[in-house]
């Protein structure tokens, strides 16, 4: 999404991309992108439909909440619980990023299974704010999202007047550099769930309402193995974004700030250039550096919005990246 020319704050710059489920059904997710070139001034938002997971891609944000202040930069993520009032300020000029509305069970750390007690994202690395109150009597505009609609109201004082708080469901942020990446040190690919930071579980074991997974900088050492993601079909839908660097499955055609959607059972995999390079590569230890891709992955089928489908910069020939794949079957 290009940066807007007109003054645009976070609320005005959010665009829904794809969704499933609803707040009323208590299941599914809605995925968005946002762009902003100015802070929210005497304006705040409250989403009663869902918790909100922010993934900034450009520009550092200062998020003022009822429970205190969080700053979040590209490479970090922020989770705002449903019902918490917040306001977004820009700290480094124009900002762009991704947003996931989670209508289902609260995001939590995934079960580690045979990994044990430590690994992936650790609870100690999630930071919550300390109370920070404002006693201003200046009027505020409140934007409230309720049952899929935005409602506007006025207050004759700041909503950020909470002087102390106590509880477990609070805004938090997480630095993805703290993620302890798990991978193969012998051969083959482990299940992609090893990249899960947070999960919103469903009532069916093995498929989540939403998994938030990241693909950060990491070492690749597996032998006798095609190292990039293999060609596959999923039982879950993948809404993918790129914060920085290159994604190893599409190093040239998938750019930071872009997004792709592969719905469940839609086949996909590395583009031709990535496939040919990986097929001929020397399988010496390799460090993937300065990269951060992520997925909002859901068991639900994600339906793109009309707004997303009408984007003039949408790639109308996305499937062309696979058209030149050679047949390598033996004669």
Secondary structure, 3 states (H helix, E strand, C coil): CCCCCCCCCHHHHEEEEEECCECCCCECEEEEEEEECCCCCCEEEEECCCEEEEEEEECCEEEEECCEEEEECCCEEEEECCCCEEEEEECCCCEEEEEEEECCCCCECCCCHHHCCCCECCHHHEEECCCCCCCCCCCEEEEEEECCEEEEEEECCCCCCCCCCCCCCCCEEEEHHHCECCCCCCECCCCHHHHEEEEEECCCCCCEEEEEEEEEEEEECCECCCCCCCCECCCCEEEEEEEECCCCCCCCCCCCCCEEEECCCCCECCCHHHHHHHHHCCCCCEEEEEEEEEEEEECCCCEECHHHHCCCCCCCCHHHHHCCCCCCCCC
